[in-house]
Every structure is written in C-alpha cells, then in structure tokens.
Amino acid sequence: MLEKTEFNAPDGKPYQLVALQNEKGMCIKLMDWGATWLSCQVPVKGELREVLLGCNTEDYAVQQAYLGASVGRYANRIANAQFELNGETIQLVANQGAHQLHGGEGFNKRRWEMQKCGENSVRFSLYSPDGDQGFPGSLNVAVTYTLTEDNAVKIEYEGVSDKDTALNLTNHAYFNLENAAQGSDIREHRLRLNSDFYLPVDAEGIPNSPLKHVMGTSFDFRVEKAIKQDFLQGDQQVTKGYDHSFIVNKAWQKPCVLLTSPNEDLSLEVRTSQAALQVYTGNYLAGTPTREGGEYADFSGIALETQCLPDTPNHPEWQNYGGIQKANERYYQWTEFQFRG
C-alpha cells in the first residue's frame, strides 16, 4: 500500500510511504526519505506490538537520532573527517566536532527513488556524485526491504562506485520489544551477542585501542544477560553506556544477536553478512520525538547496526572486515531481523 503525505519533505515534495504486511498480520512501514524503516508491528499474543522507535513523519527531518534511516556513505565515525586512500588525503565534511558521523549530510537526508514495490518487498535507489561530502567516486546504491512469512525483515544493501571509496551502509533502527511507542528502559531487556571481541573508543566515539577480548569485561554477552547487569562499567563510562562495535563470529547461520523482552514474550534474532555490529543503547535519545507527541528518554531503544568497524579508512589492519570499496566492484551486504513471539 503506497501513500503520499499532505505535507512536504525538505525538498518541497511529499514523503512517499509504503506498508508491507504478511499472512500472519505483521506489518512494516517504509519511507523514501532516507530509505527509512518507519514502523514494525509484530503479532504478540493476538495483538500487534510496535517494536521500532519512531516519530511523526513531519518530525523525521528534524530529529537527530537517525531513527530507522539508511546511513552512508560511511556509517559510524571517521576520525578528523579525513583518511588516506591510494596515496591521497581525502578531506570529508565534518558534522560531529572534528569528525564525520554517518556520512555527514548523508543518505539519511536524501530522497531515495522507490524503484520497485511488491507485496512483500520494496527497493529504493540513490545516486551519490563524486565528491559528495568529500567522498571520491560516483556511487549508485540501493536498499531492498523484504518482509517474510516467518516474521523476519531482510535488508539488503548494494552499490557500485567508479572510483575506490569508503563505503559502509547500515540501517539505524532502534528496537524496544516491550514498548516502542513510549519507550521503556531498554536496559531491562536481555541480550546475547555471538562475539568474542569489541573495539574500545574514546569519549568522542573514536577507536583508541586495538580490538579487545570480551572475557572479564562488561562487554561479554556470550551468555545471555540483562543489559543493565554490567551497565556503565569499564570502557562504557566515557560513552555513557554501550556505543561500541563488536566483531561478529562468522557463522551467519547462527544469530549474532538475541534480544529478549523483559517478560520473555518476544525475541529478536539478527543474522548478517557483515563483519561487525555497533551496539548503541540510546544513551542520548532524550528529547527525540515519539509518534504520539511525547519525547523518548535516554535508553528507550537499542540500535543494532550491522556494519564494518568505525574509522576503518584510517586503519588498514581492519580493512579485511570491509570499509574500502574497490572501483567497479559490487558492494553487497544483508541483515535479517527475525521476530519470535
């Protein structure tokens, strides 16, 4: 089902919204602005439950939390908004102090073209010119959202650039399996991560250390535990909670994430082709508008952003995990969010 808003996006044209629904009644909504995942309603005990943080459509252009948006060219941070590539210093547009976050004035602030819209999937495409936010190469990217009959949402990103470039695409959805409408404290959820290593960062989110084993740290989620159990311990203190990247153990048949609601009536499994996962506990969500005219508090949702490591363009030792895309080679990554009620 396709609809257009009566009000306009920043480019002066209406937002285009599309809803997909499966036989079990699960429903997701998507938008062409930012190729954004707006809503995710999952059947739980005979009722639909909203599990995705979101706001009114007219607020998407002003909210600062990247709610459900497709972010790029480079998700996460690039230190000092610059990197070396093929012997040349690439100067990017800074948008978080001296650094660049999520591609600067990036893909979340663009009108994507709705290329295909079927009963169970929709595909958006975007052209990013050479020099866009400082990145080299003319780039064509696309994202396909598919709603399956077993209550999963699969997101596929693909792209081709005519020059070597930094490329790292992800979706910035925030999940709350208990109450995404008002946003309850996500730290009451339980979390398991199929990961042995995490990446320490400084107070600005810039990596400041090699990868570190999770054993003996608050980042050890190899056995399921409440998010609150080891909250604000160790390396989390400078970031006000979890806002860190984890290396995914490469067995994509197994979930890299298991998130469970406080009363255990709904769970989310995440599988991905990506090498890493940014876990962000919504440490700075306060003031973000809800769909109902209120505001979310800090820790109202958790972002599970599948991607490569932050600042990889400045770290050749991490580029085997992705981050630098060769000219005329196809970029392709997928993530599947499986809900079980």
N, C-alpha and C positions, 0 to 999 in steps of 0.2 A: 504494500500500500504506500503510495507516494503522495506527499502533500507539500505545499509551499506556505511559508508564513506570510501573514498580512504585513509584517514589518520587515525592514531590510537589514542585511548584514552591512559591515563597514564598507563593502564595495558598491553599495547602493541597490543591490538586488536581493530578493527574498532568499532566506535559507530554504534548502530542499531537504525534507525529512523522509525517511523510508522506514517502514516497520516490517519485520520478518517474524513469522510465527510457525511453530512446528505442530505436529499432531497431538503432542502432549500438552499443548497450551503455552509453552514457554515462548516469550516474546522479547525481541530486542529492537531497539530503535537506533538509527544511524543518521548522520547529517553530512552534507557535502562540505560544509565549512570545517576545515581541519580534518576531514575524513574521520569525524568524531563518533565514538560509541557513546550514545546518549543515555541509554537505559537498558537494563537487563532484568526481566521479571521471570522468576523461576517458580514452578509449582512446588509448594511445600504443604503437605497435609491438606490438599484440596484447595489451597488458596495461592494466588500469585504473590510472591515476595520480591520487592525491589532489592537488588544486591549491589547496585552500582551507584556511587555518589554522582550527583548531577545537579544542575540548576535550570532555571527557566531559559528558554532558547535565547531570549534577548540579553541574558547576562553572560553568555559564553564569550562574547567579545571583550568583556571587562574583567572576568575572573582571572586570577593569576596562578591557579593551581594546575593548569593543563588537564582539566577534567576530561578523561576519555579520549583525548586528542591523539592523532598521529603526529609524532615529533621527529624532526630531522632538519637539516641533513644529518646532524650528529646528535643523537640522544645523549644526555648527560653532559659532563663538563669537559671543556678543552682549556687547559691552563694558559693564562695570559693571552687567550684568544689568538694563539699562533702555533704553528708547527712547521717542521722541515719536511719537504716532500721532493724527492728527486733533485736534491741539492739547492732547492729554492725555499726561502722563508715565506710561508703562506700566512698573511695577516687577515684575521677574521674580524667580524663586528662583535665587540664585547657587549654583553647585556646583563651580566651579573658581576658588578665590580670590574675587575681587570679581566675577568674570564668570560667565555661564552658558554651558555647553558642551552641545551636543546635546540641548537642551530640558530640562535639569535632571534631575529624576527622571522621565525622559521615556518615550517609546514603547517603547524597548528593554527597559523594566522592567515591561511590561504584558502581560496575557493578551489576545491578539487572537482574535476569533472566526473559526473556519475556516468560511467561507460556502459555498464550492464546492470540490470536489476531483474532478478528472477524471483521465484517463490521462496527459495531458501538461501540466496546469496546476493550480494551487491559488490560491484567493483568500482573503485574510484581511481582516477589517474591525475598526475600533476607533472607539469614541466617546470624545471628549475634551471634558469640560464647560467651560463658560465660567469663566475664572479659573484653569484648570489650569496650574500652575507660573507663574502670573501672566499668561498669555496671554488676551486677550479673545476671546469668541465660542465658542459651542457648535459643535464641529467633528466631522464624520464623515469618516473616511479609510479607504482600502482599498489593499491592495497585491496584485497578481497576478503570480505567477511562472509562466513558461511555458518548458518545455524543448522545443526544436525538433528536427527530424530532422537538421538540419545542425550539431548540437553547439553550439547557442547557448542562452543563458539570457536571456530577456527579462523585465525587471522594470518593472511599470507602477504608478505611484502616482497616486491621485486623491483628491479631497476637496472638501468644501463647508463653509463656516463661515457662521453667521448674523450675524457682525459682521466688519468689517475686522480682519485679524490678520496676524501674521508667520507665514509658512509656508514650510518648506524641508525636504523629505523626501529621504532617501537611504538606500542600503544601505552598511554599514560592513564589507564583506568584505575580507579580506586574502588576496592571491594569492601563491603561490610555485609556479612552473611546473616546478621541479626536484624539490623535496622539501618538501611542505607538512606531511607527517606529523611530522618532527622539526624542520623549518625550517632550510634552508641560507641563506647570506648573500644576501639579495635584491640586493645591490649588484653581484653578478656577472651579473645579468640585463641585457639591452639594452632601451632604452626610446626610443620616438619619440612626440612629442606634436604634434598639429596645433594649435599655439598660438603666438601672437606676443607675448602679454602675460601677466605674472604679477603677483601682489599681495604686496609686502613686508609683513612683520609684525614685531612686537617679540618679546621672549623669552617673552611670555605668549600668543603667537599672535594678538594683536590688530593689525589693519591700522594702519600708522603712516605710510603714504605713498600717493600715487595709484598707479594701475596703471603698471607699468614695462615697457618693451620688453625682450624676452629677448636681443636682439642684444648680443654681447660679455659676456654673463653666464654663470654656471654653470647658469642656468635655460633655456638654449637647447637644446631637444630636437627642433628641427625636422628635423634629420638624426639618424637613429638612432645612439645611443652607449651604452656601458656606463654604468650608473647611478653606478658608482664613479669614473668618469673625472674629473668635476669636483666630487666629493663634499666637503662641508664648506667650500666656497669662498663668499666674499661673504656674501649675506644668509642663507645657511643656518647660519652659525656660531652664531647666537643660539638656533636651534631644534634643534641637534644633528643636522641633516640636512634633507631636504626635508619640509616640512609646510606647503605653500603652495598657493594657488588659482591656476589658470590659466584665462584666457578661451579658450573653445573657438571656433576658427574655424567659422563657421556654414555648414557643408556636411555635414549629417548623413549624407549618402550615403557620405561618406568616414569612416574611423575617426578618432576624436580621440585614440586611444591605440593603439600597437602595443607589446606587451610580449613579449619573446622569451627563452626559456630559455637558459642559458649554452651548451649544446651544440646549440642551434637545432633541437631535435626537437619543440618545441611553442611555439605563439604564441597570444596573446590580442589580439583586436581589440575595441575598445569604440566603440560608436556611441550617441549620446544626443540627446534633445531639449533637454537642459539647457544653460545658457549657460556654465557653468564646471565645473571639475574640481579637487577637492582631491587632491593627490598627497602621501601620507604614507608615508615609508619605514620605519615601525615603529621609530622612534627610541627609544621607551620600552616596548618589548614584553617586556623581560626579566622573568622571573617569571610570565608568563602560562602557565597550564597547557596541556599538549598533550592529545591524546586517549589517549596511551599512558602517562600518569602522570609524564611529564617536564615540563620547562619550556622555553618558547621563549626564545631570546636576542634582544637588540635586533637589528633589521634582518632578522628572519626572514621578513617578508612585506611586501607593498606594498598599501596601500589606495588605490583609485582611485574616489573618491567624487564622483559627478556631482551637482551642486547649483548654487545661486547663490552669490554671493560672501559670505564671512563678514562679520558685523556690518553687513549691508546695511540693517537697520532704522534705523541711525544715519547712513546715507549716502544721502541722496536721489539723488545723482548716479549711484548704481549700481542704483537700483530698476528701471531698464529691463531689467535682467538677471533680474528676479524678486525674490522675498523678501517682498513685501507682497501679501496676497491680499484682494481686494475681497469684501464680503459677498455671499453667494448666487451667486457666480461659481464655476464648476467649475475646480478645480486639476487639471491632468493633466501628468505628465512620464513619459518612458520611457527606459530604458537597455538596451542589448543587449550581452552579453558573448559573443563568438564565439571558440571554440577551434578551432585548426587544428593537427593533428598531422602 
